[in-house]
C-alpha cells in the first residue's frame, strides 16, 4: 500500500511510499532533501507556520508567547522542534524511524506518551529521548506535532495544540478530521495546495 504525507515541502509535492501498513502517511515529512532545499520556496509550509489563528479554545492555558516561526528562520537554523505523540506505538515508532533515515532537520525531538510510557528512554539518531507524559501545553511548545493516536484522542486535543499564535502545526494520523470542513485531507500529488494557511492537516490513510 502506498502512503503520502500531506505537506508540500518544495515546489513539487513530495510523497513517501512505504509498504509497512502501520506507518501511516505522515512519515514523508522526513524528506531526503537537505534542510536548505526542503525549506526553500515552500508556500504551503511557510504559510502554515506563519499564519496563526487568533482564538484559543476553552480550557487551553496559553503559555508565554514564543517567537513566531518563519520560513526564513527555519531555513537558516534547520532546528525544528518536533513532537510525536504516541511514539512508543507502531505508527509512532515508524514516524521516528523515518525522521532518522531521511535526515529530517530535527533540532529537538520530543516524544509524548501515556503514564505507562512516561519516563522511559528511547534511543534515536537525535540522542536519547525520555518519553514525556503528554500535555497540550508541552505539545504546543513544538513547531510540528505528529499525532499517532486514535480518533478520540485527536478530537480531544488536536485543535487545542494548534490554536493561537503560539500553537504548533499538527499532522493527525487518525480518522478524526478526514471529513471535517475546513481541515484539509491531503493527497500531495492532487491537492497539496490546500495546506496553505492551515495548521491542522488530516492524513488520508493509517492502515
C-alpha positions in Angstrom: 0.0 0.0 0.0 1.2 3.5 -0.8 1.1 6.4 1.6 1.7 10.1 1.1 2.5 12.9 3.6 0.2 15.9 3.3 2.6 18.8 3.3 4.2 20.4 0.3 7.9 20.8 1.2 9.2 22.1 -2.1 7.8 23.3 -5.5 6.6 19.8 -6.3 4.7 17.8 -3.7 6.9 15.1 -2.2 5.3 11.8 -1.4 6.9 9.0 0.5 5.8 5.4 -0.1 6.0 2.6 2.3 4.7 -1.0 2.4 4.6 -1.0 6.2 0.9 -0.7 6.9 1.4 0.6 10.4 3.4 3.6 9.3 0.7 5.9 8.0 1.2 8.8 5.7 2.9 11.2 8.0 6.5 10.0 7.7 7.1 11.6 4.3 7.8 14.9 6.0 11.3 13.3 6.6 12.3 14.2 3.1 15.7 13.3 1.8 16.3 16.9 0.6 18.8 19.0 2.5 17.4 21.4 5.1 18.1 24.3 2.7 16.3 22.6 -0.2 13.4 21.4 1.9 12.5 24.9 3.2 13.2 27.0 0.1 10.2 28.3 -1.8 7.6 26.3 0.1 4.5 28.4 0.2 2.3 25.9 1.9 4.7 25.1 4.7 5.6 28.7 5.1 2.0 29.9 5.5 1.3 27.0 7.9 4.0 28.3 10.2 3.3 32.0 9.8 -0.5 32.1 9.5 -1.8 31.9 13.1 -5.4 31.8 14.3 -6.3 34.4 16.9 -8.5 32.4 19.1 -7.7 29.8 21.8 -10.2 27.1 22.6 -11.7 26.9 26.1 -9.5 25.1 28.6 -6.3 26.0 26.9 -3.9 27.9 29.1 -1.7 29.9 26.9 2.0 29.7 27.7 4.3 32.7 27.3 4.2 33.6 23.6 7.2 32.3 21.6 8.6 34.0 18.6 6.5 33.0 15.6 8.3 30.6 13.3 9.1 31.9 9.8 10.3 30.1 6.8 13.5 32.1 6.7 14.4 31.3 10.3 13.6 27.6 9.8 15.8 27.6 6.7 18.7 29.3 8.4 18.6 27.2 11.6 17.3 23.9 10.4 16.3 23.5 14.0 12.8 22.3 14.2 11.2 21.3 17.4 9.3 18.1 16.5 6.9 16.3 18.8 5.5 12.8 18.3 2.5 11.8 20.4 2.1 8.1 20.6 5.7 7.4 19.6 6.0 4.2 21.5 3.3 2.6 19.4 3.8 1.0 16.0 2.9 4.1 13.9 4.8 6.5 16.2 7.9 4.3 16.0 7.8 4.3 12.2 7.5 8.1 12.2 10.5 8.5 14.4 12.4 5.9 12.3 11.7 7.8 9.1 12.7 11.1 10.6 16.1 9.4 11.3 16.5 7.6 8.0 15.7 10.7 5.8 17.8 13.2 7.8 14.9 15.5 8.6 16.3 18.6 10.3 15.2 17.9 13.9 16.8 20.2 16.4 14.8 18.9 19.3 12.8 15.7 19.3 10.2 15.3 22.0 8.3 12.1 22.5 5.0 12.1 24.3 3.2 9.1 25.8 0.9 7.8 28.5 1.6 7.4 32.2 2.7 3.9 31.4 5.3 5.0 28.9 6.4 8.3 30.6 9.9 8.2 31.9 11.2 5.5 29.5 14.2 6.3 27.4 14.2 5.9 23.6 17.4 5.7 21.7 17.2 7.8 18.5 19.6 9.3 15.9 18.9 12.6 17.7 20.0 11.3 21.0 18.5 9.6 24.0 14.9 10.9 24.4 12.9 10.5 27.6 9.2 9.9 27.0 7.2 12.7 28.4 3.7 12.5 29.8 1.5 14.2 27.2 0.1 17.6 27.9 -1.3 20.1 25.5 0.9 22.8 26.8 4.0 20.7 26.3 3.0 19.8 22.7 2.3 23.4 21.9 6.0 24.2 22.5 6.9 22.2 19.4 6.9 23.6 15.8 5.4 20.4 14.3 3.4 17.7 16.2 2.6 14.3 14.7 -0.4 12.6 16.3 0.0 8.8 16.1 -3.1 8.2 18.3 -6.7 7.2 18.0 -9.6 9.4 16.8 -11.0 10.2 20.2 -7.6 11.5 21.4 -7.2 13.6 18.3 -10.7 15.1 18.7 -10.0 16.0 22.3 -6.5 17.6 21.8 -5.6 18.4 18.2 -7.3 21.7 17.8 -6.0 22.9 21.2 -2.4 22.0 20.3 -2.5 24.1 17.1 -4.7 27.0 18.3 -3.5 30.6 18.6 -0.3 32.5 17.7 1.9 30.1 19.6 0.3 26.8 18.5 2.1 24.0 16.6 1.4 22.7 13.2 -0.4 19.4 13.8 -0.4 16.4 11.4 -3.1 14.0 12.5 -2.8 10.3 11.6 -6.2 9.3 12.9 -9.6 9.4 11.1 -10.9 12.1 13.3 -10.8 15.1 10.9 -10.9 13.4 7.5 -14.4 14.6 6.7 -14.3 17.9 8.6 -15.0 21.1 6.7 -12.0 23.5 6.8 -9.4 20.8 7.6 -7.6 19.6 4.5 -7.5 15.9 3.8 -4.5 15.8 1.5 -3.0 13.6 -1.2 0.1 15.6 -2.2 0.0 14.7 -5.9 -3.6 16.0 -6.1 -4.3 18.8 -3.6 -1.2 19.8 -1.7 -2.0 23.4 -2.2 -5.0 23.0 0.3 -2.5 23.1 3.2 -1.8 26.8 2.6 -2.6 28.7 5.8 -3.7 25.5 7.7 -2.2 24.3 11.0 -4.2 21.1 11.3 -3.9 18.6 8.5 -5.6 15.2 8.2 -3.9 12.2 6.8 -5.9 10.1 4.3 -4.9 6.6 5.5 -3.4 4.9 8.5 -3.7 1.2 7.8 
